[in-house]
Amino acid sequence: LAGRFHQASPWLFDVAHNADGAATVVENLLAVGMPRPMTAVVCVLRDKDWRGIIRAVARAAERIVVTIAPTSPPNRLWDLLEVEQWAVAEGLPIERIDDFGQALAHARSEAATVLVTGSFHTVGDAMERLQVHPLAR
């Protein structure tokens, strides 16, 4: 299924847009033994359980970059300042990069595996920007 545990090394794309989906992705990542270190690029729509998604992703990623996917509907954008403040208070390894392209480049700069997750918008925008065909394996 396009956008579900889709590997295009070093990238791994999964549209997990709820905490259970994110937990499943993390379980699979850990079971498969993806190369380390791992960074996650996460953008979640504000009406989703973004806290649960970030907590799940933090089980596998040494770094989590939070950003805004370009096609995210303006009325459903999450508040990156709120996300950043919450994650810092939780002791999670968050980096906030508002620009999506910069977030992807930064995540790749120090990672052997980059998980892109949080919504269909996040995965679709990343695949388009990185020129990864959603049906290619």
Secondary structure, 3 states (H helix, E strand, C coil): CCCCCEEECCEEEECCCCHHHHHHHHHHHHHHCCCCCEEEEECCCCCCCHHHHHHHHHCCCCEEEECCCCCCCHHHCCCHHHHHHHHHHHCCCEEECCCHHHHHHHHHHCCCEEEEECCHHHHHHHHHHHCCCCCCC
